[in-house]
Amino acid sequence: MSTDDSTIREVPEAGTVLVVGYDGSQTSQEALAWAVAEARLRGGSVRVIYAVPPFAETVSPFGGSIGPDFAAAEQAGEQVLAGAVGQAQHLAPGVVVDTRVVHASAADALLGSSDRDSLVVVGSRGHGGFAGLLVGSTGVQLANHASCPVVIIRPSAAGPAAPAGSGAGRIVVGVGGSAASDQALDFALAEASLRGVGVTAVEAWKKPPADLPPAGDDLPSFVVADEMQGTQTRLLSDSLAAASAHFPGVDLRQEVVHDDPVRALVSCSQGAVMLVVGSRGHGGVSSLLPGSVSHGVLHHARCPVVIVRRPAQ
């Protein structure tokens, strides 16, 4: 069935819908594989999106203008999506898959095809409509405007593997006492319960709070750091205890480190199942988007990164 905006094959809207940005690139194939596995865990379905950007008209050498050939682009998209369906059926024959060729930018195509009950899944690199996903504005648009979590699939690591982090084989979540990081923690715990793995909650801090006195001759810096470490550990313990009560079967560990947030999270997440962060906050690892910390995590993490955005009030 065709419309002015897209070619659609509908799927029943039951359970979580995993919305995948797909262009045939290696990372988009990895994104699809991740989404299919997640859909099988959740009893959900997969929607695969191929974006045809609205190219500007070009000037003909004979005068006048030439519009984009949407028919050819749509046909090419359908061929790419046929390969995606074959891949999904091979990986998980029981998972329902539908496809859409959408005439829009990559971000708009994905945002328009998802809702609060979805997960948007994309590769960190691609070509066609999804080229430069994290280099340009598309990744930021998704993280700032999606009404559901956004999953960024990092490319498979090449070369010698880095040493496993303390979160290896587990789900790592950045926390910081904000509502956004609380939502990220809830997501991480729910995912861990589905997968039968543990969660490592990481809080990284760089500066002591305003209510602690500054270091000086009477109070050396290491004393301030020790006090801050103890305070943050106690606060995090209280927060984790409340959240973990809803997931008693999940092994939940905490790490409070005096370090750069990006370095702390990336180090901990080497070999992790996924790294989960919140998109709003008031400091530490919770204030990830927009800003340089999110880009650092997205560019250097060696595992899938999940951005749990707190919707605007």
MIDO-968669 format. One record per residue (C-alpha): chain; x negated, y, z negated. Coordinates in nm, 4 decimals. Each point is the difference from the previous one (the first is absolute). Layout:
<nodes>
kette/x/y/z
A/X/Y/Z
...
</nodes>
This chain:
<nodes>
kette/x/y/z
A/0.0000/0.0000/0.0000
A/-0.1409/0.3403/0.0969
A/0.0586/0.3452/-0.1361
A/-0.1518/0.3380/0.0747
A/-0.2360/-0.0395/-0.2938
A/-0.1001/-0.3648/-0.0120
A/0.0487/-0.3539/0.1107
A/0.1431/-0.1904/-0.2962
A/0.0701/-0.3608/-0.0900
A/0.1826/0.0174/-0.3293
A/-0.0684/-0.2130/-0.3059
A/0.2285/-0.0453/-0.3036
A/-0.0866/0.2517/-0.2711
A/-0.0367/-0.2548/-0.2803
A/-0.2817/0.0297/-0.2547
A/-0.3140/0.2049/0.0478
A/-0.0811/0.1054/0.3560
A/-0.3721/0.0099/0.0786
A/-0.0449/0.2713/0.2649
A/-0.3227/-0.0538/0.1955
A/-0.1754/0.2440/0.2304
A/-0.1285/-0.2163/0.2841
A/-0.2028/0.0727/0.3140
A/-0.1831/-0.3268/0.0593
A/-0.3246/0.1160/-0.1638
A/-0.1849/-0.2263/-0.2424
A/0.1060/0.1915/-0.3107
A/0.3631/0.0134/0.1165
A/-0.0109/-0.3785/0.0381
A/-0.1352/-0.0218/-0.3547
A/0.2761/0.2348/-0.1153
A/0.2608/-0.2249/0.1599
A/-0.1508/-0.3103/-0.1608
A/0.0091/0.1723/-0.3409
A/0.3602/0.1120/0.0534
A/0.1170/-0.3456/0.1056
A/-0.1567/-0.1569/-0.3090
A/0.1559/0.2684/-0.2207
A/0.3417/-0.0487/0.1606
A/-0.0212/-0.3722/-0.0688
A/-0.0802/0.0708/-0.3676
A/0.2888/0.2452/-0.0341
A/0.2524/-0.1844/0.2137
A/0.0080/0.3045/0.2265
A/-0.0351/0.0733/0.3714
A/-0.2511/0.1740/0.2253
A/0.0611/0.2913/0.2371
A/-0.2820/0.0604/0.2485
A/-0.0294/0.3519/0.1447
A/-0.1815/0.1061/0.3154
A/-0.0225/0.3787/0.0279
A/0.0085/0.1839/0.3321
A/-0.1101/0.3569/-0.0834
A/0.1895/0.2863/0.1717
A/-0.2825/0.1114/0.2274
A/0.0098/0.3544/0.1309
A/0.0706/0.0516/0.3675
A/-0.3051/0.0220/0.2251
A/-0.0496/0.2229/0.3046
A/-0.0034/-0.1731/0.3385
A/-0.2874/0.0930/0.2396
A/0.2722/0.0709/0.2559
A/0.1886/0.2382/-0.2279
A/0.2778/-0.0557/-0.2517
A/-0.0195/-0.2280/-0.3018
A/0.0049/-0.3725/-0.0587
A/0.1701/-0.1379/-0.3078
A/-0.1234/-0.3095/-0.1859
A/0.0947/-0.3358/0.1503
A/0.2067/-0.1275/-0.2924
A/0.1324/-0.2961/0.1990
A/-0.3515/-0.1330/0.0603
A/-0.1013/0.0719/-0.3605
A/0.3087/-0.1795/-0.1282
A/-0.0699/-0.3004/0.2204
A/-0.3584/-0.0140/-0.1265
A/0.1286/0.0262/-0.3569
A/0.2390/-0.2889/0.0516
A/-0.2862/-0.2155/0.1242
A/-0.2087/0.0869/-0.3041
A/0.2930/-0.0722/-0.2314
A/0.0609/-0.3369/0.1640
A/-0.3491/-0.0937/-0.1116
A/0.0807/0.1229/-0.3499
A/0.3105/-0.2173/-0.0184
A/-0.2015/-0.3022/0.1104
A/-0.2613/0.0716/-0.2675
A/0.2642/0.0394/-0.2708
A/0.1835/-0.3178/0.0973
A/-0.3254/-0.1927/-0.0053
A/-0.0900/0.1287/-0.3463
A/0.3437/-0.0349/-0.1597
A/0.2702/-0.1603/0.2161
A/0.2713/0.0652/-0.2578
A/-0.0506/0.3777/-0.0251
A/0.2444/0.2073/0.2057
A/-0.1711/0.2551/0.2263
A/0.1414/0.2818/0.2092
A/-0.1818/0.2462/0.2238
A/0.0418/0.3615/0.1020
A/-0.1657/0.2166/0.2605
A/0.0455/0.3506/-0.1378
A/-0.0569/0.3213/0.1955
A/-0.1604/0.2045/-0.2769
A/-0.3316/0.0643/-0.1692
A/-0.1382/-0.2889/-0.2019
A/0.0959/0.1604/-0.3315
A/0.3508/0.0958/0.1107
A/0.0592/-0.3439/0.1493
A/-0.0880/-0.1712/-0.3263
A/0.1761/0.2502/-0.2249
A/0.3167/-0.0201/0.2087
A/0.0008/-0.3787/-0.0132
A/-0.0348/-0.0371/-0.3771
A/0.1933/0.0816/-0.3144
A/-0.0433/-0.0270/-0.3764
A/0.0341/-0.3792/0.0116
A/-0.2766/-0.0403/0.2578
A/-0.3760/-0.0311/0.0006
A/-0.1891/0.1734/0.2824
A/-0.3094/-0.1952/0.1064
A/-0.2685/0.1334/0.2349
A/-0.3575/-0.0745/0.0944
A/-0.2628/0.2596/-0.0781
A/-0.1128/0.0213/0.3608
A/0.1744/-0.0560/0.3295
A/0.0538/0.1265/0.3501
A/0.2935/0.1439/0.1882
A/0.2525/0.1660/-0.2288
A/-0.1812/-0.1182/-0.3127
A/-0.3508/0.1155/0.0926
A/-0.1915/0.1813/-0.2738
A/0.2705/-0.0750/-0.2543
A/-0.2072/0.1074/-0.3005
A/-0.2283/0.2417/0.1788
A/0.2744/0.2408/0.1058
A/0.3310/0.1003/-0.1493
A/0.2004/-0.3207/0.0453
A/-0.1212/-0.1754/-0.3129
A/0.0552/0.3116/-0.2106
A/0.3497/0.0448/0.1441
A/0.0930/-0.3560/-0.0881
A/-0.1387/0.0274/-0.3522
A/0.1667/0.3355/-0.0653
A/0.3389/-0.0605/0.1591
A/0.0805/-0.3711/-0.0082
A/0.2875/-0.0887/-0.2311
A/-0.1622/-0.3371/-0.0707
A/-0.3469/-0.1390/-0.0733
A/-0.2542/0.0184/0.2843
A/-0.2484/-0.2837/0.0479
A/-0.3275/0.0706/0.1818
A/-0.1789/-0.3116/0.1223
A/-0.3731/0.0558/0.0036
A/-0.2020/-0.1649/0.2802
A/-0.1729/-0.3246/-0.0819
A/-0.3405/0.0731/-0.1489
A/-0.3001/-0.0588/0.2228
A/-0.3484/-0.0825/-0.1147
A/-0.1027/-0.1254/-0.3442
A/0.2767/-0.0042/-0.2561
A/-0.0229/0.2411/-0.2905
A/-0.0155/-0.1480/-0.3516
A/0.3408/-0.0890/-0.1365
A/0.1547/0.2641/-0.2224
A/0.1671/-0.0516/-0.3355
A/0.3349/-0.0116/0.1812
A/-0.0987/-0.2758/0.2443
A/0.2869/-0.2404/0.0628
A/0.2350/0.2375/-0.1819
A/0.2057/0.3097/0.0758
A/-0.1744/0.3233/-0.0968
A/0.2097/0.3058/-0.0855
A/-0.1118/0.3550/-0.0697
A/0.1731/0.1465/-0.3051
A/-0.0072/0.3344/-0.1745
A/0.3056/0.0577/-0.2152
A/0.2156/0.1679/0.2661
A/0.3379/-0.1071/0.1367
A/-0.1627/-0.0812/0.3329
A/-0.2596/-0.2279/-0.1548
A/0.2742/-0.1651/-0.2086
A/0.1805/-0.0830/0.3242
A/-0.3228/-0.1337/0.1470
A/-0.0443/-0.2202/-0.3081
A/0.3555/-0.1336/0.0294
A/-0.0605/-0.0824/0.3671
A/-0.3285/-0.1745/-0.0819
A/0.1592/-0.2091/-0.2740
A/0.2911/-0.1036/0.2211
A/-0.2394/-0.0983/0.2804
A/-0.2168/-0.1935/-0.2434
A/0.3047/-0.1878/-0.1260
A/0.0909/-0.0971/0.3568
A/-0.3531/-0.1140/0.0819
A/-0.0928/-0.1634/-0.3294
A/-0.3067/0.2202/-0.0563
A/-0.1130/0.2409/-0.2699
A/-0.0154/0.3812/-0.0069
A/-0.2944/0.2202/-0.0939
A/0.1054/0.3557/-0.0897
A/-0.2796/0.2557/0.0447
A/-0.0114/0.3494/-0.1427
A/-0.2980/0.2100/0.1031
A/-0.0764/0.3314/-0.1666
A/-0.2701/0.2592/0.0529
A/0.0754/0.2842/-0.2405
A/0.1055/0.0026/-0.3660
A/0.3489/0.1386/-0.0753
A/0.0439/0.3585/-0.1104
A/0.0762/-0.0985/-0.3599
A/-0.3439/-0.1576/-0.0488
A/-0.2785/0.2385/-0.1054
A/-0.2802/0.0593/0.2519
A/-0.3323/-0.1713/-0.0412
A/-0.2655/0.2040/-0.1736
A/-0.2729/-0.0132/-0.2607
A/0.2436/-0.1238/-0.2655
A/0.1898/-0.2359/0.2327
A/-0.2130/-0.1742/0.2637
A/0.1546/-0.0841/0.3322
A/-0.0060/-0.3740/-0.0677
A/0.2197/0.0562/-0.3075
A/0.2577/0.1848/0.2099
A/-0.0164/-0.2757/0.2615
A/0.0483/-0.2713/-0.2623
A/0.2950/0.1853/-0.1488
A/0.1553/0.0447/0.3424
A/-0.0550/-0.3660/0.0853
A/0.1720/-0.1110/-0.3185
A/0.2901/0.2403/0.0452
A/0.0603/-0.0997/0.3616
A/-0.0233/-0.3694/-0.0850
A/0.2614/0.0302/-0.2742
A/0.2367/0.2013/0.2199
A/-0.0360/-0.2437/0.2868
A/0.0596/-0.2979/-0.2294
A/0.3312/0.1479/-0.1148
A/0.1073/0.0705/0.3575
A/-0.0926/-0.3468/0.1233
A/0.1760/-0.1729/-0.2880
A/0.3304/0.1634/0.0922
A/-0.0339/-0.0846/0.3703
A/-0.1181/-0.3572/-0.0471
A/0.2997/-0.0846/-0.2210
A/0.2014/-0.0379/0.3207
A/-0.2573/-0.2401/0.1492
A/-0.1111/-0.2212/-0.2921
A/-0.1500/-0.2616/0.2313
A/-0.2504/0.2393/0.1606
A/-0.3518/0.0220/-0.1419
A/-0.0530/0.3763/-0.0400
A/-0.3445/0.1392/-0.0781
A/-0.1138/0.3582/-0.0417
A/-0.3169/0.1874/0.0878
A/-0.0718/0.3567/-0.1084
A/-0.3158/0.1317/0.1614
A/-0.1870/0.3297/-0.0034
A/-0.0612/0.0195/0.3723
A/0.1103/0.1511/0.3291
A/0.3510/-0.1356/0.0789
A/-0.0864/-0.1116/0.3541
A/-0.3170/-0.1769/-0.1062
A/0.1731/-0.1672/-0.2953
A/0.2968/-0.1256/0.2021
A/-0.2012/-0.1186/0.2987
A/-0.2513/-0.1789/-0.2217
A/0.2722/-0.1736/-0.1991
A/0.1966/-0.0962/0.3105
A/-0.2770/-0.1845/0.1845
A/0.1633/-0.3335/0.0792
A/0.3362/0.1057/-0.1451
A/0.3374/-0.1082/0.1386
A/0.0978/0.3648/0.0379
A/-0.0657/0.3452/-0.1454
A/0.3093/0.1953/-0.1074
A/0.0013/0.3759/-0.0622
A/0.2633/0.2628/-0.0632
A/0.0412/0.3042/0.2221
A/0.0674/0.2623/-0.2649
A/-0.1366/0.0776/-0.3422
A/-0.1777/0.2465/-0.2228
A/-0.3590/-0.1197/0.0068
A/-0.2292/-0.2988/0.0165
A/0.0940/-0.2705/0.2467
A/0.3680/0.0937/-0.0091
A/-0.0339/0.3199/0.2010
A/-0.1052/-0.1806/0.3131
A/0.2053/0.1539/0.2787
A/-0.0611/0.2384/0.1574
A/-0.3711/0.0353/-0.0732
A/-0.3434/-0.1458/0.0478
A/0.0386/-0.2912/-0.2445
A/0.2659/-0.1707/0.2113
A/-0.2108/0.0319/0.3117
A/-0.3000/-0.1395/-0.1836
A/0.1956/-0.3026/-0.1186
A/0.1584/-0.0593/0.3391
A/-0.3290/0.0207/0.1857
A/-0.2085/-0.2097/-0.2388
A/0.2296/-0.2595/-0.1590
A/-0.0675/-0.3581/0.1106
A/0.3600/-0.1117/-0.0544
A/0.3504/0.1181/0.0938
A/0.0917/0.3346/-0.1575
A/0.3575/0.0662/-0.1135
A/0.1146/0.3581/-0.0502
A/0.3045/0.0207/-0.2228
A/0.1453/0.3426/0.0544
A/0.2128/0.1671/-0.2621
A/0.2907/0.1640/0.1903
A/0.0567/0.3724/-0.0527
A/0.2503/0.0771/-0.2719
</nodes>
